[in-house]
Amino acid sequence: MTHPKLRAQFLLALLAIGATTLRAAAPAGSTDLLNGKDLAGWTLVTNPAADIAAVCHVTPEGAVAVAGKPIGYLLADGTYRNYKLHAEWRWPVDAAKSSNSGFLIYVGSGPIDPKTKTWPLCIQVQTKPTRAGDLLPMAGATFAEPLSTKPGAMTPQLNRREASSEKPFGQWNECDITCRDGGIECTVNGVLQNKVTGCNPGTGQIGIQLEGTPYELRNIVLTPLD
C-alpha cells in the first residue's frame, strides 16, 4: 500500500511536469515554427523597426510571450500554398476585452494597407476575443465569398459561422487552418468557423499580428499538404 505522503508527493510531481510541458511534439512530416528555445526563423515587421527580442521572449515552458507593442507582425521564413497550420494562443487572465491579434495567411509582398500603413497583403484569421474565426482580407486581398461588412467598410470582414467557441481568458485556444489551392478553412477549438475559396493572394508567408496587447503563443505547427 502506498503511503499517503508519498502518493501526494507523486501527484505534485505529475502536476509540476504538466505545468512545464506546454509544447507538444510535432507530428512526423510537420515542423513547429516555434522551436521553444529562441525566435529563429521569425522576423519582426514594424515601422519604425524594432528589436524582436524587445517584443517577444521564450518562456521557461517553451511558449512565446508577446508584448504586443509596437504594432506590427511577426513573419515566418518561407512561402507556402497548400498546408495545415495548427496554432495555439492564450490571453492573460486579466486581458483587456479590447485585446486583438490574428494569424496572417498568404502574406504577399504586395501593398501595405493604405488605411493603416501597417498591415501587408494577406488574409487574417481573427483571434480577437469573441471574434476568433472571422476572416479579414487585408490591404486589397480578396476571396470569392461575399463579405459580412458593407462595401467600403474600414475593416472588411467575413463573420465566423458559429457562436464563439473560444475559451475563457487564461486558457489555451487552438486554431486549425487548412490552406489548399487558394482556399482557407479554419476551426477554433474544434468548431468550423469559416471557409473561403479563390483567395488572392493564394500563396505566401505566415504571420502573427501584434496589435498592442500581450498574449502567449505555442505549438505553431506547419504540415505541408503537397
TORPA-4810 file (N, C-alpha, C, O; in nm, 3 decimals):
<nodes>
NODE_1_0.084_-0.120_0.000_0.000_0.000_0.000_0.088_0.125_0.000_0.181_0.136_0.079_M
NODE_2_0.058_0.220_-0.089_0.137_0.341_-0.099_0.107_0.434_0.018_-0.009_0.461_0.049_T
NODE_3_0.211_0.483_0.080_0.195_0.577_0.191_0.129_0.705_0.139_0.168_0.754_0.033_H
NODE_4_0.028_0.760_0.212_-0.042_0.880_0.165_0.053_0.995_0.134_0.031_1.068_0.037_P
NODE_5_0.157_1.014_0.213_0.250_1.125_0.190_0.325_1.105_0.060_0.345_1.201_-0.016_K
NODE_6_0.369_0.979_0.032_0.439_0.952_-0.091_0.348_0.970_-0.212_0.389_1.023_-0.315_L
NODE_7_0.221_0.926_-0.196_0.125_0.942_-0.306_0.103_1.089_-0.337_0.096_1.128_-0.454_R
NODE_8_0.093_1.172_-0.234_0.073_1.316_-0.253_0.193_1.379_-0.323_0.177_1.464_-0.410_A
NODE_9_0.315_1.335_-0.283_0.434_1.388_-0.347_0.439_1.349_-0.495_0.481_1.428_-0.580_Q
NODE_10_0.396_1.226_-0.526_0.394_1.180_-0.664_0.297_1.262_-0.748_0.329_1.299_-0.861_F
NODE_11_0.179_1.290_-0.693_0.080_1.370_-0.766_0.128_1.512_-0.789_0.104_1.570_-0.895_L
NODE_12_0.196_1.567_-0.691_0.251_1.702_-0.707_0.357_1.704_-0.817_0.365_1.800_-0.894_L
NODE_13_0.437_1.599_-0.823_0.539_1.591_-0.927_0.476_1.583_-1.066_0.524_1.646_-1.161_A
NODE_14_0.367_1.505_-1.077_0.298_1.497_-1.205_0.241_1.631_-1.246_0.247_1.669_-1.363_L
NODE_15_0.184_1.704_-1.150_0.130_1.836_-1.178_0.239_1.931_-1.225_0.219_2.011_-1.316_L
NODE_16_0.354_1.921_-1.162_0.466_2.009_-1.200_0.511_1.979_-1.342_0.541_2.070_-1.419_A
NODE_17_0.516_1.850_-1.377_0.553_1.813_-1.514_0.451_1.866_-1.613_0.488_1.919_-1.717_I
NODE_18_0.323_1.853_-1.580_0.218_1.902_-1.668_0.223_2.051_-1.685_0.191_2.102_-1.793_G
NODE_19_0.263_2.122_-1.582_0.267_2.268_-1.590_0.379_2.316_-1.679_0.368_2.423_-1.740_A
NODE_20_0.486_2.240_-1.688_0.601_2.287_-1.766_0.602_2.229_-1.907_0.671_2.283_-1.994_T
NODE_21_0.528_2.121_-1.931_0.529_2.059_-2.063_0.416_2.119_-2.146_0.310_2.058_-2.161_T
NODE_22_0.439_2.239_-2.198_0.338_2.309_-2.275_0.348_2.278_-2.423_0.249_2.290_-2.495_L
NODE_23_0.465_2.237_-2.470_0.488_2.218_-2.611_0.466_2.071_-2.648_0.525_1.981_-2.589_R
NODE_24_0.381_2.049_-2.748_0.356_1.914_-2.796_0.457_1.881_-2.905_0.502_1.969_-2.978_A
NODE_25_0.492_1.754_-2.915_0.583_1.712_-3.022_0.513_1.722_-3.156_0.399_1.677_-3.170_A
NODE_26_0.580_1.782_-3.255_0.521_1.796_-3.388_0.509_1.658_-3.453_0.601_1.577_-3.442_A
NODE_27_0.396_1.630_-3.521_0.381_1.501_-3.589_0.487_1.482_-3.697_0.547_1.579_-3.743_P
NODE_28_0.508_1.359_-3.736_0.605_1.328_-3.842_0.568_1.404_-3.969_0.452_1.407_-4.009_A
NODE_29_0.666_1.465_-4.033_0.642_1.541_-4.155_0.601_1.684_-4.130_0.582_1.760_-4.225_G
NODE_30_0.587_1.723_-4.004_0.545_1.858_-3.967_0.662_1.932_-3.903_0.760_1.872_-3.860_S
NODE_31_0.649_2.064_-3.897_0.751_2.148_-3.838_0.687_2.245_-3.741_0.592_2.315_-3.776_T
NODE_32_0.739_2.251_-3.618_0.694_2.352_-3.522_0.772_2.479_-3.552_0.894_2.484_-3.534_D
NODE_33_0.703_2.582_-3.597_0.768_2.708_-3.633_0.820_2.783_-3.512_0.899_2.877_-3.527_L
NODE_34_0.777_2.743_-3.393_0.833_2.796_-3.267_0.915_2.683_-3.205_0.859_2.581_-3.164_L
NODE_35_1.045_2.700_-3.198_1.129_2.588_-3.155_1.140_2.574_-3.004_1.204_2.481_-2.955_N
NODE_36_1.078_2.666_-2.928_1.080_2.656_-2.782_1.207_2.704_-2.716_1.219_2.698_-2.594_G
NODE_37_1.302_2.753_-2.796_1.431_2.797_-2.742_1.462_2.942_-2.776_1.513_3.017_-2.692_K
NODE_38_1.431_2.981_-2.900_1.460_3.118_-2.943_1.363_3.154_-3.055_1.269_3.080_-3.083_D
NODE_39_1.386_3.268_-3.118_1.295_3.317_-3.221_1.355_3.302_-3.361_1.323_3.380_-3.451_L
NODE_40_1.441_3.204_-3.377_1.500_3.175_-3.508_1.389_3.146_-3.608_1.292_3.076_-3.577_A
NODE_41_1.404_3.199_-3.730_1.305_3.175_-3.834_1.194_3.278_-3.838_1.103_3.268_-3.921_G
NODE_42_1.201_3.377_-3.751_1.096_3.481_-3.745_1.159_3.619_-3.759_1.269_3.644_-3.711_W
NODE_43_1.087_3.707_-3.825_1.126_3.847_-3.839_1.015_3.935_-3.784_0.897_3.907_-3.807_T
NODE_44_1.052_4.040_-3.713_0.954_4.136_-3.664_0.944_4.250_-3.765_1.044_4.313_-3.799_L
NODE_45_0.822_4.277_-3.811_0.798_4.384_-3.908_0.722_4.496_-3.839_0.604_4.479_-3.806_V
NODE_46_0.787_4.608_-3.816_0.723_4.726_-3.756_0.781_4.850_-3.823_0.885_4.846_-3.888_T
NODE_47_0.711_4.961_-3.804_0.758_5.088_-3.856_0.742_5.196_-3.749_0.630_5.237_-3.719_N
NODE_48_0.854_5.243_-3.691_0.993_5.212_-3.727_1.034_5.073_-3.680_0.965_5.009_-3.600_P
NODE_49_1.147_5.026_-3.729_1.197_4.893_-3.695_1.223_4.881_-3.546_1.261_4.978_-3.480_A
NODE_50_1.204_4.759_-3.493_1.228_4.731_-3.351_1.296_4.597_-3.338_1.289_4.513_-3.428_A
NODE_51_1.362_4.577_-3.225_1.432_4.452_-3.197_1.331_4.346_-3.154_1.256_4.368_-3.059_D
NODE_52_1.330_4.232_-3.221_1.234_4.127_-3.188_1.250_4.081_-3.044_1.151_4.044_-2.980_I
NODE_53_1.373_4.083_-2.991_1.397_4.038_-2.853_1.334_4.132_-2.751_1.311_4.093_-2.637_A
NODE_54_1.307_4.255_-2.791_1.243_4.351_-2.700_1.092_4.337_-2.700_1.023_4.394_-2.615_A
NODE_55_1.040_4.261_-2.795_0.895_4.249_-2.812_0.845_4.109_-2.774_0.732_4.094_-2.728_V
NODE_56_0.929_4.007_-2.794_0.891_3.869_-2.768_1.002_3.798_-2.691_1.120_3.830_-2.707_C
NODE_57_0.964_3.703_-2.608_1.065_3.619_-2.544_1.008_3.480_-2.521_0.887_3.462_-2.507_H
NODE_58_1.097_3.382_-2.518_1.057_3.243_-2.494_1.052_3.220_-2.344_1.149_3.248_-2.273_V
NODE_59_0.940_3.167_-2.296_0.924_3.140_-2.154_0.994_3.011_-2.116_1.030_2.933_-2.205_T
NODE_60_1.016_2.985_-1.986_1.079_2.859_-1.945_1.002_2.736_-1.991_1.060_2.628_-2.004_P
NODE_61_0.872_2.750_-2.017_0.790_2.638_-2.063_0.797_2.618_-2.214_0.740_2.522_-2.266_E
NODE_62_0.867_2.709_-2.286_0.880_2.694_-2.430_0.777_2.768_-2.512_0.779_2.759_-2.634_G
NODE_63_0.687_2.840_-2.446_0.592_2.924_-2.519_0.659_3.057_-2.552_0.767_3.087_-2.501_A
NODE_64_0.595_3.137_-2.637_0.645_3.269_-2.670_0.551_3.373_-2.613_0.432_3.376_-2.647_V
NODE_65_0.604_3.458_-2.526_0.527_3.568_-2.469_0.546_3.691_-2.556_0.659_3.731_-2.583_A
NODE_66_0.437_3.750_-2.600_0.439_3.863_-2.691_0.391_3.987_-2.617_0.284_3.987_-2.556_V
NODE_67_0.472_4.093_-2.622_0.432_4.217_-2.556_0.318_4.286_-2.630_0.236_4.355_-2.569_A
NODE_68_0.312_4.265_-2.762_0.206_4.326_-2.841_0.241_4.463_-2.895_0.175_4.512_-2.987_G
NODE_69_0.343_4.526_-2.840_0.385_4.658_-2.885_0.532_4.653_-2.922_0.609_4.580_-2.859_K
NODE_70_0.574_4.730_-3.023_0.493_4.817_-3.108_0.403_4.737_-3.202_0.423_4.617_-3.222_P
NODE_71_0.304_4.805_-3.258_0.212_4.739_-3.350_0.287_4.696_-3.476_0.368_4.771_-3.531_I
NODE_72_0.260_4.575_-3.519_0.325_4.519_-3.638_0.291_4.372_-3.649_0.181_4.330_-3.610_G
NODE_73_0.384_4.292_-3.701_0.357_4.150_-3.711_0.487_4.070_-3.716_0.591_4.120_-3.759_Y
NODE_74_0.477_3.946_-3.671_0.585_3.850_-3.683_0.569_3.777_-3.815_0.458_3.738_-3.851_L
NODE_75_0.678_3.758_-3.887_0.672_3.695_-4.018_0.765_3.575_-4.019_0.885_3.587_-3.994_L
NODE_76_0.710_3.457_-4.050_0.788_3.333_-4.054_0.860_3.321_-4.188_0.809_3.363_-4.292_A
NODE_77_0.980_3.263_-4.184_1.053_3.236_-4.307_0.974_3.138_-4.393_0.902_3.052_-4.342_D
NODE_78_0.988_3.150_-4.524_0.929_3.052_-4.615_0.798_3.100_-4.675_0.726_3.182_-4.617_G
NODE_79_0.768_3.048_-4.793_0.644_3.077_-4.865_0.568_2.947_-4.886_0.628_2.846_-4.924_T
NODE_80_0.438_2.949_-4.863_0.359_2.826_-4.863_0.226_2.846_-4.936_0.173_2.957_-4.943_Y
NODE_81_0.175_2.735_-4.991_0.045_2.739_-5.059_-0.051_2.637_-4.999_-0.158_2.673_-4.950_R
NODE_82_-0.013_2.509_-5.003_-0.100_2.403_-4.954_-0.045_2.344_-4.824_0.059_2.278_-4.825_N
NODE_83_-0.114_2.369_-4.713_-0.063_2.324_-4.584_-0.173_2.331_-4.478_-0.278_2.392_-4.498_Y
NODE_84_-0.146_2.266_-4.368_-0.227_2.281_-4.247_-0.143_2.353_-4.142_-0.024_2.324_-4.126_K
NODE_85_-0.205_2.446_-4.073_-0.136_2.519_-3.967_-0.216_2.503_-3.838_-0.332_2.544_-3.829_L
NODE_86_-0.152_2.443_-3.739_-0.211_2.434_-3.605_-0.144_2.541_-3.519_-0.021_2.551_-3.517_H
NODE_87_-0.224_2.620_-3.450_-0.168_2.729_-3.370_-0.246_2.742_-3.240_-0.368_2.724_-3.238_A
NODE_88_-0.176_2.774_-3.132_-0.238_2.791_-3.002_-0.200_2.927_-2.944_-0.085_2.971_-2.955_E
NODE_89_-0.298_2.992_-2.883_-0.273_3.121_-2.819_-0.352_3.131_-2.688_-0.451_3.062_-2.667_W
NODE_90_-0.304_3.219_-2.601_-0.368_3.237_-2.470_-0.361_3.383_-2.431_-0.254_3.445_-2.434_R
NODE_91_-0.476_3.439_-2.394_-0.480_3.574_-2.339_-0.457_3.568_-2.188_-0.496_3.470_-2.125_W
NODE_92_-0.395_3.670_-2.129_-0.381_3.672_-1.983_-0.518_3.670_-1.914_-0.619_3.709_-1.973_P
NODE_93_-0.519_3.624_-1.792_-0.645_3.620_-1.716_-0.707_3.758_-1.707_-0.830_3.771_-1.712_V
NODE_94_-0.624_3.860_-1.694_-0.673_3.997_-1.680_-0.666_4.075_-1.810_-0.656_4.198_-1.808_D
NODE_95_-0.672_4.006_-1.924_-0.662_4.074_-2.053_-0.775_4.173_-2.073_-0.887_4.150_-2.027_A
NODE_96_-0.746_4.280_-2.141_-0.849_4.377_-2.176_-0.944_4.316_-2.279_-0.902_4.238_-2.364_A
NODE_97_-1.072_4.351_-2.269_-1.169_4.300_-2.364_-1.140_4.346_-2.506_-1.184_4.285_-2.603_K
NODE_98_-1.065_4.455_-2.517_-1.030_4.509_-2.648_-0.903_4.446_-2.705_-0.854_4.490_-2.809_S
NODE_99_-0.848_4.343_-2.639_-0.729_4.276_-2.690_-0.751_4.230_-2.833_-0.864_4.204_-2.874_S
NODE_100_-0.643_4.222_-2.909_-0.660_4.193_-3.052_-0.534_4.128_-3.108_-0.422_4.164_-3.071_N
NODE_101_-0.554_4.034_-3.198_-0.444_3.973_-3.272_-0.504_3.886_-3.381_-0.626_3.882_-3.398_S
NODE_102_-0.419_3.816_-3.454_-0.468_3.726_-3.557_-0.353_3.657_-3.627_-0.237_3.698_-3.614_G
NODE_103_-0.385_3.552_-3.700_-0.287_3.481_-3.782_-0.302_3.529_-3.926_-0.413_3.533_-3.980_F
NODE_104_-0.190_3.565_-3.987_-0.189_3.621_-4.121_-0.151_3.512_-4.220_-0.043_3.453_-4.210_L
NODE_105_-0.238_3.487_-4.316_-0.224_3.377_-4.410_-0.201_3.433_-4.551_-0.258_3.536_-4.588_I
NODE_106_-0.118_3.364_-4.629_-0.087_3.406_-4.766_-0.032_3.548_-4.768_-0.073_3.630_-4.850_Y
NODE_107_0.060_3.578_-4.678_0.119_3.712_-4.674_0.200_3.735_-4.801_0.294_3.660_-4.830_V
NODE_108_0.164_3.838_-4.877_0.232_3.867_-5.002_0.327_3.985_-4.988_0.333_4.050_-4.885_G
NODE_109_0.401_4.009_-5.094_0.494_4.121_-5.095_0.430_4.246_-5.152_0.497_4.346_-5.178_S
NODE_110_0.298_4.238_-5.171_0.224_4.349_-5.231_0.208_4.466_-5.138_0.288_4.484_-5.046_G
NODE_111_0.105_4.547_-5.159_0.094_4.677_-5.091_0.072_4.666_-4.941_0.008_4.573_-4.892_P
NODE_112_0.125_4.763_-4.870_0.088_4.784_-4.730_-0.049_4.851_-4.730_-0.075_4.937_-4.814_I
NODE_113_-0.136_4.812_-4.639_-0.271_4.869_-4.633_-0.262_5.022_-4.630_-0.204_5.077_-4.537_D
NODE_114_-0.319_5.093_-4.730_-0.308_5.239_-4.733_-0.382_5.306_-4.618_-0.356_5.422_-4.586_P
NODE_115_-0.476_5.233_-4.555_-0.552_5.293_-4.446_-0.474_5.292_-4.315_-0.481_5.387_-4.237_K
NODE_116_-0.400_5.184_-4.292_-0.329_5.170_-4.165_-0.179_5.193_-4.177_-0.113_5.222_-4.077_T
NODE_117_-0.124_5.180_-4.299_0.020_5.191_-4.323_0.099_5.083_-4.248_0.219_5.097_-4.227_K
NODE_118_0.030_4.976_-4.209_0.094_4.873_-4.125_0.081_4.734_-4.183_0.181_4.663_-4.195_T
NODE_119_-0.041_4.693_-4.219_-0.066_4.552_-4.249_-0.034_4.517_-4.393_-0.056_4.599_-4.482_W
NODE_120_0.016_4.396_-4.415_0.052_4.353_-4.551_-0.067_4.295_-4.625_-0.174_4.274_-4.567_P
NODE_121_-0.048_4.270_-4.751_-0.145_4.199_-4.833_-0.156_4.056_-4.779_-0.057_3.982_-4.781_L
NODE_122_-0.274_4.016_-4.732_-0.291_3.884_-4.670_-0.437_3.863_-4.634_-0.519_3.953_-4.649_C
NODE_123_-0.468_3.743_-4.586_-0.597_3.713_-4.524_-0.570_3.688_-4.376_-0.487_3.605_-4.341_I
NODE_124_-0.640_3.761_-4.291_-0.621_3.743_-4.146_-0.728_3.651_-4.088_-0.847_3.669_-4.113_Q
NODE_125_-0.684_3.552_-4.011_-0.774_3.472_-3.929_-0.777_3.539_-3.792_-0.678_3.537_-3.718_V
NODE_126_-0.889_3.598_-3.760_-0.901_3.680_-3.640_-0.894_3.596_-3.512_-0.951_3.487_-3.506_Q
NODE_127_-0.824_3.647_-3.410_-0.825_3.585_-3.277_-0.870_3.683_-3.170_-0.858_3.654_-3.051_T
NODE_128_-0.919_3.797_-3.210_-0.973_3.895_-3.115_-1.078_3.831_-3.027_-1.163_3.757_-3.077_K
NODE_129_-1.075_3.856_-2.895_-1.174_3.793_-2.807_-1.317_3.813_-2.855_-1.357_3.923_-2.891_P
NODE_130_-1.392_3.704_-2.855_-1.531_3.689_-2.901_-1.545_3.687_-3.052_-1.655_3.661_-3.102_T
NODE_131_-1.437_3.712_-3.127_-1.446_3.717_-3.274_-1.351_3.618_-3.342_-1.334_3.625_-3.463_R
NODE_132_-1.291_3.527_-3.268_-1.198_3.432_-3.328_-1.268_3.350_-3.437_-1.375_3.293_-3.414_A
NODE_133_-1.207_3.346_-3.554_-1.264_3.275_-3.667_-1.317_3.366_-3.776_-1.342_3.320_-3.887_G
NODE_134_-1.334_3.496_-3.747_-1.365_3.590_-3.854_-1.248_3.592_-3.953_-1.134_3.568_-3.914_D
NODE_135_-1.276_3.620_-4.079_-1.172_3.632_-4.181_-1.171_3.775_-4.236_-1.275_3.829_-4.271_L
NODE_136_-1.051_3.834_-4.242_-1.036_3.972_-4.285_-0.939_3.978_-4.404_-0.821_3.949_-4.388_L
NODE_137_-0.988_4.015_-4.523_-0.897_4.040_-4.634_-0.830_4.176_-4.614_-0.898_4.277_-4.599_P
NODE_138_-0.696_4.178_-4.614_-0.624_4.299_-4.576_-0.543_4.356_-4.693_-0.489_4.282_-4.774_M
NODE_139_-0.538_4.489_-4.698_-0.455_4.562_-4.796_-0.490_4.528_-4.939_-0.403_4.529_-5.027_A
NODE_140_-0.618_4.497_-4.965_-0.662_4.469_-5.100_-0.674_4.322_-5.135_-0.710_4.289_-5.248_G
NODE_141_-0.644_4.233_-5.041_-0.663_4.090_-5.064_-0.813_4.061_-5.084_-0.897_4.137_-5.036_A
NODE_142_-0.844_3.953_-5.153_-0.983_3.918_-5.181_-1.005_3.768_-5.169_-0.910_3.690_-5.170_T
NODE_143_-1.132_3.729_-5.157_-1.174_3.590_-5.174_-1.312_3.590_-5.236_-1.376_3.695_-5.245_F
NODE_144_-1.360_3.473_-5.279_-1.481_3.465_-5.360_-1.609_3.494_-5.280_-1.704_3.550_-5.335_A
NODE_145_-1.612_3.457_-5.154_-1.735_3.468_-5.076_-1.767_3.614_-5.041_-1.675_3.693_-5.019_E
NODE_146_-1.896_3.651_-5.037_-1.934_3.788_-5.003_-1.902_3.821_-4.858_-1.912_3.735_-4.770_P
NODE_147_-1.863_3.945_-4.834_-1.828_3.990_-4.700_-1.953_4.014_-4.616_-2.062_4.034_-4.668_L
NODE_148_-1.934_4.011_-4.484_-2.042_4.044_-4.391_-2.056_4.195_-4.375_-2.163_4.245_-4.342_S
NODE_149_-1.949_4.267_-4.398_-1.948_4.412_-4.384_-1.995_4.478_-4.513_-1.996_4.417_-4.620_T
NODE_150_-2.034_4.605_-4.502_-2.081_4.680_-4.617_-1.964_4.719_-4.707_-1.851_4.728_-4.660_K
NODE_151_-1.989_4.740_-4.836_-1.883_4.784_-4.926_-1.816_4.912_-4.875_-1.883_5.005_-4.830_P
NODE_152_-1.684_4.914_-4.883_-1.610_5.031_-4.839_-1.587_5.038_-4.689_-1.537_5.140_-4.640_G
NODE_153_-1.621_4.932_-4.616_-1.600_4.932_-4.471_-1.453_4.950_-4.436_-1.366_4.902_-4.508_A
NODE_154_-1.426_5.020_-4.325_-1.289_5.042_-4.282_-1.218_4.909_-4.259_-1.100_4.895_-4.293_M
NODE_155_-1.289_4.812_-4.203_-1.233_4.679_-4.180_-1.323_4.576_-4.246_-1.418_4.528_-4.183_T
NODE_156_-1.297_4.540_-4.371_-1.379_4.438_-4.437_-1.364_4.304_-4.366_-1.256_4.268_-4.320_P
NODE_157_-1.474_4.229_-4.357_-1.472_4.109_-4.273_-1.581_4.012_-4.316_-1.690_4.052_-4.356_Q
NODE_158_-1.549_3.883_-4.309_-1.647_3.776_-4.320_-1.662_3.715_-4.182_-1.568_3.657_-4.129_L
NODE_159_-1.781_3.729_-4.123_-1.802_3.685_-3.985_-1.792_3.533_-3.973_-1.819_3.459_-4.067_N
NODE_160_-1.751_3.489_-3.855_-1.748_3.346_-3.825_-1.888_3.288_-3.839_-1.988_3.359_-3.830_R
NODE_161_-1.893_3.157_-3.863_-2.021_3.090_-3.890_-2.102_3.060_-3.765_-2.225_3.067_-3.766_R
NODE_162_-2.033_3.026_-3.659_-2.100_2.976_-3.539_-2.080_3.074_-3.422_-2.004_3.170_-3.432_E
NODE_163_-2.150_3.046_-3.312_-2.127_3.123_-3.190_-1.982_3.106_-3.145_-1.916_3.010_-3.184_A
NODE_164_-1.934_3.199_-3.066_-1.795_3.194_-3.022_-1.762_3.059_-2.959_-1.836_3.008_-2.874_S
NODE_165_-1.650_3.002_-3.003_-1.603_2.874_-2.947_-1.475_2.893_-2.869_-1.401_2.797_-2.845_S
NODE_166_-1.447_3.016_-2.829_-1.324_3.046_-2.755_-1.335_3.004_-2.609_-1.444_2.989_-2.554_E
NODE_167_-1.219_2.985_-2.549_-1.211_2.953_-2.407_-1.191_3.080_-2.325_-1.151_3.182_-2.379_K
NODE_168_-1.219_3.074_-2.195_-1.204_3.193_-2.111_-1.059_3.242_-2.107_-0.966_3.166_-2.133_P
NODE_169_-1.041_3.370_-2.076_-0.907_3.424_-2.060_-0.828_3.337_-1.963_-0.881_3.289_-1.863_F
NODE_170_-0.700_3.317_-1.994_-0.614_3.234_-1.910_-0.604_3.091_-1.956_-0.520_3.016_-1.906_G
NODE_171_-0.689_3.049_-2.052_-0.684_2.913_-2.105_-0.637_2.915_-2.251_-0.657_3.013_-2.323_Q
NODE_172_-0.573_2.806_-2.292_-0.520_2.797_-2.428_-0.631_2.769_-2.529_-0.714_2.681_-2.508_W
NODE_173_-0.630_2.845_-2.638_-0.718_2.821_-2.752_-0.639_2.753_-2.863_-0.517_2.768_-2.872_N
NODE_174_-0.709_2.678_-2.948_-0.646_2.612_-3.062_-0.717_2.652_-3.190_-0.840_2.655_-3.197_E
NODE_175_-0.638_2.683_-3.291_-0.692_2.716_-3.423_-0.625_2.623_-3.524_-0.503_2.608_-3.524_C
NODE_176_-0.704_2.563_-3.610_-0.652_2.479_-3.716_-0.695_2.538_-3.849_-0.814_2.551_-3.877_D
NODE_177_-0.596_2.573_-3.930_-0.618_2.642_-4.056_-0.568_2.553_-4.170_-0.451_2.514_-4.173_I
NODE_178_-0.657_2.521_-4.263_-0.620_2.441_-4.379_-0.622_2.530_-4.502_-0.723_2.591_-4.534_T
NODE_179_-0.508_2.536_-4.570_-0.494_2.616_-4.691_-0.467_2.522_-4.809_-0.370_2.447_-4.809_C
NODE_180_-0.555_2.527_-4.907_-0.538_2.438_-5.023_-0.589_2.508_-5.149_-0.705_2.549_-5.157_R
NODE_181_-0.501_2.521_-5.247_-0.535_2.578_-5.378_-0.608_2.711_-5.366_-0.708_2.734_-5.434_D
NODE_182_-0.558_2.797_-5.280_-0.616_2.929_-5.266_-0.739_2.936_-5.179_-0.805_3.041_-5.174_G
NODE_183_-0.772_2.830_-5.111_-0.885_2.830_-5.017_-0.834_2.826_-4.874_-0.721_2.783_-4.848_G
NODE_184_-0.917_2.870_-4.781_-0.883_2.869_-4.638_-1.003_2.815_-4.561_-1.116_2.860_-4.580_I
NODE_185_-0.976_2.720_-4.473_-1.078_2.669_-4.380_-1.020_2.677_-4.240_-0.905_2.636_-4.218_E
NODE_186_-1.096_2.729_-4.144_-1.041_2.740_-4.009_-1.142_2.692_-3.905_-1.262_2.719_-3.913_C
NODE_187_-1.089_2.621_-3.807_-1.166_2.580_-3.691_-1.104_2.644_-3.567_-0.983_2.665_-3.561_T
NODE_188_-1.188_2.673_-3.469_-1.144_2.728_-3.342_-1.191_2.633_-3.233_-1.311_2.616_-3.211_V
NODE_189_-1.095_2.571_-3.165_-1.126_2.471_-3.062_-1.221_2.364_-3.114_-1.315_2.322_-3.046_N
NODE_190_-1.193_2.320_-3.238_-1.268_2.210_-3.296_-1.396_2.246_-3.367_-1.461_2.159_-3.423_G
NODE_191_-1.434_2.373_-3.366_-1.558_2.418_-3.430_-1.525_2.487_-3.563_-1.447_2.582_-3.564_V
NODE_192_-1.582_2.439_-3.673_-1.561_2.503_-3.802_-1.622_2.642_-3.799_-1.743_2.657_-3.784_L
NODE_193_-1.538_2.744_-3.813_-1.587_2.881_-3.802_-1.586_2.956_-3.934_-1.656_3.056_-3.948_Q
NODE_194_-1.508_2.912_-4.032_-1.508_2.985_-4.159_-1.446_2.902_-4.269_-1.366_2.811_-4.245_N
NODE_195_-1.484_2.936_-4.393_-1.429_2.869_-4.509_-1.447_2.960_-4.629_-1.557_3.007_-4.656_K
NODE_196_-1.337_2.986_-4.702_-1.344_3.070_-4.821_-1.264_3.006_-4.933_-1.180_2.918_-4.910_V
NODE_197_-1.291_3.051_-5.056_-1.224_2.998_-5.174_-1.174_3.116_-5.258_-1.211_3.231_-5.235_T
NODE_198_-1.091_3.084_-5.355_-1.047_3.184_-5.451_-0.971_3.300_-5.390_-0.987_3.415_-5.433_G
NODE_199_-0.888_3.273_-5.291_-0.813_3.381_-5.226_-0.708_3.439_-5.320_-0.642_3.367_-5.395_C
NODE_200_-0.695_3.570_-5.314_-0.591_3.641_-5.387_-0.526_3.741_-5.292_-0.587_3.841_-5.255_N
NODE_201_-0.401_3.713_-5.251_-0.311_3.608_-5.298_-0.352_3.470_-5.245_-0.423_3.458_-5.146_P
NODE_202_-0.304_3.367_-5.317_-0.332_3.230_-5.277_-0.207_3.154_-5.238_-0.209_3.032_-5.229_G
NODE_203_-0.101_3.226_-5.217_0.023_3.169_-5.167_0.098_3.281_-5.095_0.076_3.398_-5.124_T
NODE_204_0.186_3.246_-5.004_0.261_3.350_-4.934_0.318_3.301_-4.802_0.319_3.182_-4.773_G
NODE_205_0.365_3.396_-4.724_0.423_3.365_-4.593_0.315_3.358_-4.485_0.198_3.384_-4.511_Q
NODE_206_0.358_3.322_-4.366_0.270_3.312_-4.250_0.313_3.417_-4.148_0.431_3.432_-4.119_I
NODE_207_0.216_3.490_-4.096_0.247_3.595_-3.999_0.157_3.588_-3.877_0.055_3.520_-3.877_G
NODE_208_0.197_3.659_-3.774_0.119_3.669_-3.650_0.110_3.816_-3.613_0.212_3.884_-3.600_I
NODE_209_-0.010_3.864_-3.597_-0.034_4.006_-3.575_-0.004_4.050_-3.432_-0.037_3.980_-3.336_Q
NODE_210_0.058_4.165_-3.419_0.078_4.232_-3.290_-0.004_4.360_-3.295_0.024_4.449_-3.376_L
NODE_211_-0.104_4.370_-3.209_-0.191_4.486_-3.217_-0.209_4.555_-3.082_-0.317_4.602_-3.047_E
NODE_212_-0.097_4.560_-3.006_-0.096_4.645_-2.889_-0.124_4.578_-2.756_-0.119_4.643_-2.652_G
NODE_213_-0.155_4.448_-2.757_-0.191_4.380_-2.632_-0.110_4.252_-2.615_-0.082_4.183_-2.713_T
NODE_214_-0.072_4.218_-2.491_0.011_4.099_-2.467_-0.069_3.969_-2.473_-0.188_3.966_-2.443_P
NODE_215_0.000_3.862_-2.512_-0.058_3.729_-2.511_0.055_3.628_-2.529_0.171_3.667_-2.539_Y
NODE_216_0.021_3.500_-2.533_0.121_3.394_-2.549_0.086_3.306_-2.668_-0.030_3.293_-2.706_E
NODE_217_0.190_3.245_-2.725_0.177_3.155_-2.838_0.253_3.026_-2.811_0.353_3.026_-2.738_L
NODE_218_0.207_2.917_-2.867_0.281_2.790_-2.860_0.231_2.698_-2.972_0.125_2.720_-3.029_R
NODE_219_0.309_2.594_-3.001_0.269_2.487_-3.093_0.215_2.543_-3.225_0.102_2.514_-3.264_N
NODE_220_0.297_2.624_-3.292_0.262_2.673_-3.425_0.319_2.572_-3.525_0.433_2.583_-3.568_I
NODE_221_0.239_2.474_-3.559_0.287_2.356_-3.632_0.238_2.357_-3.777_0.118_2.365_-3.803_V
NODE_222_0.332_2.350_-3.869_0.303_2.353_-4.012_0.317_2.213_-4.070_0.419_2.146_-4.050_L
NODE_223_0.214_2.169_-4.142_0.216_2.038_-4.208_0.189_2.057_-4.356_0.077_2.092_-4.393_T
NODE_224_0.289_2.036_-4.443_0.267_2.051_-4.588_0.164_1.951_-4.638_0.155_1.840_-4.587_P
NODE_225_0.086_1.990_-4.738_-0.015_1.904_-4.799_0.026_1.858_-4.939_-0.044_1.778_-5.000_L
NODE_226_0.136_1.907_-4.990_0.185_1.866_-5.124_0.274_1.743_-5.111_0.325_1.693_-5.212_D
</nodes>
